[in-house]
Amino acid sequence: MKKLKVGGLLEGSEISLGCWRIAKLSQNEATRLVAAALAEGIDFFDNADIYGGGACEEIFGRAVKELGARDSILIQTKCGIRSGYYDFSKEHILEAVDGSLKRMGVGTIDVLLLHRPDTLMEPEEVAEAFDRLENAGKVRYFGVSNHNPGQMRLLQKYCGQKLIANQLQLSLTNATMIDAGLNVNMLHDPALVRDGGVLEYCRLNGITIQAWSPLQYGVFEGTFMDNNEKFGPLNDKLRQYAEAKGVSKSAVAFAWLLRHPAKIQVIAGTTDAGRLKSLCAASGVSLNRQEWYDLYLSAGKKLP
Ligand SMILES: NC(=O)c1ccc[n+]([C@@H]2O[C@H](COP(=O)([O-])OP(=O)(O)OC[C@H]3O[C@@H](n4cnc5c(N)ncnc54)[C@H](OP(=O)(O)O)[C@@H]3O)[C@@H](O)[C@H]2O)c1
């Protein structure tokens, strides 16, 4: 498993295991999944206070304890989404972190992300919360999720800590940040800049983009894998490269993300230990420029 430096500061595996879906697993199954991740060289784990209503942090924390893995891994979690609203108030950030530490049974969170932009955010308050958490040794590094460049700049104006990551939805079928850069100045839809140029902003500022839902075409609609008939040509192309490179189709879909020079960290969401192993083979797959564009086009995209 290759490593990358998240935000240029924190070295972790280029594939991370996301814990959004683990609440449906038994504790034994979840512990086996985390053990499988460790065996594949994954040392970076993503969670959030709201996943499974807190259950995902609890289950993950117990797995880490059982495996005695705390000192050899990096734990990232998120806060700021509440039931029916977003909350970046100082009080909420502080209490959310205390809740996450307690549920996971750890003393420190390696990376805390603000989950989704809160338009009522007062950046001075966020800065105070970050300082308190850093000084208390509760959080080592900070970042955001689903933020645009203006929102990151606003936060960065007040926060002394560098934002090291921005977690965004990104996959072969949901790549608007890439589409916009390939269709500059055109009149059609793919030219629309939906995120304020977040890909270029993150590259310019050394902020690691973490790709969430790397195999999904929507949020809850499902995966584009598994011969989804909506994505026939893409699945055919993935199969062709999978056979040529001796890996699974989903490993090729991961490799497509990892090939980007932005040095994207991919957050895998599988709950299946066997599948996770096959996905991790992506770290050893190289795609040349032509293969990368070939896959992009097979997802129904066009070049101008
Ligand atoms: N920041 C945010 O707003 C945000 C939002 C959503 C997610 N996330 C993070 O991103 C992580 C990944 O998201 P995700 O779970 O949507 O990721 P994903 O890897 O795109 O999707 C995983 C899901 O696809 C299924 N799947 C179906 N066919 C598959 C195949 N051939 N290979 C692999 N999986 C297949 C998996 O089922 P099996 O479990 O049976 O393998 C699992 O249910 C989450 O765990 C979370 O940490 C962040």
The ligand as an ORCA input file, in Angstrom:
! r2SCAN-3c Opt
* xyz 0 1
  N     -17.916     13.426      3.813
  C     -19.089     13.010      3.428
  O     -20.043     13.786      3.282
  C     -19.270     11.544      3.161
  C     -20.449     11.045      2.584
  C     -20.544      9.673      2.357
  C     -19.484      8.824      2.675
  N     -18.352      9.348      3.266
  C     -17.204      8.475      3.627
  O     -16.787      7.788      2.492
  C     -16.733      6.393      2.765
  C     -16.974      5.619      1.516
  O     -18.300      5.878      1.002
  P     -19.160      4.702      0.408
  O     -19.441      3.699      1.451
  O     -20.302      5.289     -0.326
  O     -18.053      4.071     -0.590
  P     -18.068      3.093     -1.824
  O     -16.808      2.314     -1.696
  O     -18.301      3.885     -3.055
  O     -19.342      2.164     -1.633
  C     -19.343      1.042     -0.813
  C     -20.679      0.357     -0.978
  O     -20.774     -0.160     -2.310
  C     -21.067     -1.552     -2.225
  N     -20.525     -2.252     -3.370
  C     -21.285     -2.809     -4.328
  N     -20.513     -3.373     -5.256
  C     -19.256     -3.200     -4.884
  C     -18.020     -3.582     -5.466
  N     -17.944     -4.261     -6.614
  N     -16.891     -3.222     -4.835
  C     -16.953     -2.539     -3.666
  N     -18.115     -2.162     -3.068
  C     -19.259     -2.483     -3.687
  C     -20.479     -1.979     -0.901
  O     -21.100     -3.189     -0.505
  P     -20.304     -4.195      0.467
  O     -20.225     -3.509      1.786
  O     -21.171     -5.396      0.497
  O     -18.963     -4.448     -0.139
  C     -20.855     -0.812     -0.026
  O     -22.227     -0.873      0.344
  C     -17.768      6.197      3.881
  O     -17.538      5.039      4.646
  C     -17.539      7.439      4.687
  O     -16.416      7.247      5.531
  C     -18.240     10.684      3.492
*
